[in-house]
Amino acid sequence: MSRDSRAKQERHERLAATLKEDPFLTDEEIAEILKVSVPTVRLDRLELGVPELRQRIKEMAARNHNKVRSLHADEIIGEIVELNLGESAISVLDTTDQMVFSHSKIVRGHYIYSMAESIAIAVIDADVALVGVANIKYKQPVYSGSKLVAKVTVKEKRDKGRYIVWVMIYNKQVEVFRGKFILVAIDKNR
């Protein structure tokens, strides 16, 4: 095996490992991590059969929206890309100029909270679920154009349909929001 083909194979392995660790990276971010050009990343993705970011997100979201029982698809803020009902979930949200304060370009907190709340409710395996208590913390400002990734874990299921759910939202793997929610599943026949 020539030196060039060995280097290419190693780069392909690093690309696959990088995307396995964080499937929401853009080609530009991958290029920076691998210290190669963006066109090289695009060629490598093509050779490996890895779709572009937008297509990866669409495919993951399409597989998961049908699993959600507690919300309709249009009520979810962001795209659910992974969902294990009653256990964990991941969603992504591309922030836009319409979500920010005009003066500072910082994303308004209610968009971030809504993302956290909707994914927390969606992960509960119930027909109807509501937030009973929310303990939240905004840790870093988020600016227009940021791609937010929410990671959700159901920490505990208590009696009377109560769940403790943790939501962490990241921007470029830096935590920008943390929330602990106590959710209540409601019998919709009541």
C-alpha positions in Angstrom: 0.0 0.0 0.0 1.4 3.4 -1.0 2.0 6.2 1.5 -0.8 8.3 -0.1 -3.4 5.5 0.1 -2.4 4.8 3.7 -2.8 8.4 4.6 -6.2 8.5 2.8 -7.4 5.4 4.6 -6.3 6.9 8.0 -8.1 10.1 7.1 -11.3 8.2 6.3 -11.1 6.3 9.6 -10.6 9.6 11.5 -13.5 11.2 9.6 -15.8 8.2 10.4 -14.7 8.3 14.1 -15.2 12.1 14.2 -18.8 11.8 12.8 -19.6 8.9 15.1 -18.6 11.1 18.1 -20.5 14.2 16.8 -22.7 13.6 13.7 -23.8 17.2 13.7 -20.5 18.7 12.6 -20.4 20.8 9.4 -17.9 20.1 6.6 -16.0 23.2 7.7 -15.7 22.0 11.3 -14.6 18.5 10.2 -12.0 20.1 7.9 -10.7 22.1 10.8 -10.5 19.0 13.1 -8.8 16.9 10.4 -6.6 19.8 9.2 -7.6 19.3 5.6 -9.6 21.4 3.1 -13.4 21.5 2.9 -13.3 19.9 -0.7 -11.2 17.1 0.7 -13.9 16.4 3.4 -16.6 16.5 0.8 -14.8 14.0 -1.4 -14.1 11.7 1.5 -17.7 11.8 2.6 -18.8 10.9 -0.9 -16.4 8.0 -1.0 -17.6 6.8 2.3 -21.2 7.3 1.4 -21.8 9.8 4.2 -24.5 12.3 3.3 -24.1 16.0 3.9 -25.1 17.4 7.3 -28.6 18.6 6.3 -29.4 15.3 4.7 -28.1 13.4 7.8 -30.4 15.4 10.1 -33.4 15.0 7.8 -32.9 11.2 7.7 -32.5 10.9 11.5 -35.5 13.3 12.1 -37.8 11.4 9.7 -37.1 8.1 11.6 -37.9 9.6 15.0 -40.9 11.9 14.6 -43.3 9.0 14.3 -42.2 7.6 17.7 -43.3 10.7 19.6 -46.6 10.3 21.4 -46.9 13.3 23.6 -46.5 16.1 20.9 -47.3 16.6 17.2 -44.3 17.1 14.9 -45.1 20.8 14.5 -45.0 21.4 18.3 -41.4 20.3 18.6 -38.8 23.0 18.5 -35.8 21.6 16.6 -35.4 18.3 14.8 -35.4 15.1 16.8 -32.5 13.0 15.4 -32.5 10.3 18.1 -35.3 9.1 20.3 -35.4 6.2 22.8 -38.8 6.7 24.5 -38.6 6.7 28.2 -34.7 6.9 28.1 -33.0 9.5 26.0 -33.2 11.8 23.0 -31.2 14.2 20.9 -32.5 17.1 18.9 -30.9 19.9 16.8 -31.9 23.5 16.1 -30.4 25.9 13.7 -30.8 29.4 15.1 -31.7 32.2 12.7 -31.8 36.0 12.7 -35.5 35.9 13.5 -34.8 34.3 16.9 -32.4 37.0 18.2 -32.6 40.4 20.0 -31.9 42.9 17.2 -29.3 44.9 19.1 -27.1 42.0 20.5 -27.8 39.2 18.0 -28.2 36.9 21.0 -30.8 34.2 20.7 -33.8 34.9 22.9 -34.0 32.6 25.9 -37.6 31.4 25.1 -36.3 29.6 21.9 -33.7 27.7 23.9 -36.2 26.9 26.7 -38.8 25.8 24.2 -36.3 23.5 22.5 -35.5 21.9 25.9 -39.1 21.7 27.0 -40.4 20.1 23.8 -37.6 17.4 23.7 -38.1 16.7 27.4 -41.8 16.2 26.8 -41.2 14.2 23.6 -38.9 11.6 25.4 -41.7 10.7 27.9 -43.5 7.5 26.8 -47.0 9.0 27.4 -49.9 10.3 25.5 -49.8 13.6 27.4 -47.0 15.1 29.5 -46.5 18.5 31.1 -43.7 20.2 32.9 -44.5 20.3 36.6 -41.2 21.9 37.7 -38.2 23.3 35.7 -34.9 24.3 37.2 -32.9 25.9 34.3 -29.6 27.6 33.8 -28.4 29.6 30.8 -24.6 29.1 30.8 -23.4 30.9 27.7 -25.0 33.4 25.2 -26.0 31.9 21.9 -25.8 33.9 18.7 -27.7 33.7 15.4 -26.4 31.0 13.1 -25.4 28.6 15.9 -26.4 25.0 15.7 -27.7 23.8 19.0 -27.7 20.2 20.0 -30.0 19.1 22.9 -29.2 15.9 24.7 -31.9 14.5 27.0 -31.8 11.8 29.6 -34.7 10.4 31.7 -33.0 10.1 35.1 -35.8 8.6 37.1 -39.4 7.5 36.8 -41.4 8.0 40.0 -44.8 7.0 41.1 -48.0 8.8 39.8 -46.4 9.2 36.3 -43.7 11.6 37.3 -40.4 11.7 35.5 -37.1 13.5 36.2 -35.5 14.5 32.9 -32.2 16.3 32.4 -31.6 18.4 29.3 -28.3 19.8 28.2 -28.0 22.0 25.2 -24.6 22.5 23.4 -23.2 24.8 20.8 -20.0 23.3 19.3 -19.7 20.9 22.2 -19.8 23.7 24.8 -22.8 23.6 27.2 -25.0 26.7 26.8 -28.1 25.5 28.7 -28.9 23.0 31.4 -32.3 22.0 32.7 -33.7 19.6 35.2 -37.4 19.0 34.6 -40.0 17.2 36.6 -42.6 16.0 34.1 -46.0 14.7 34.8 -47.7 12.2 32.5 -51.4 12.8 32.4 -54.1 10.2 31.6 -55.9 11.7 28.7 -59.1 9.9 29.6 -59.4 12.0 32.7 
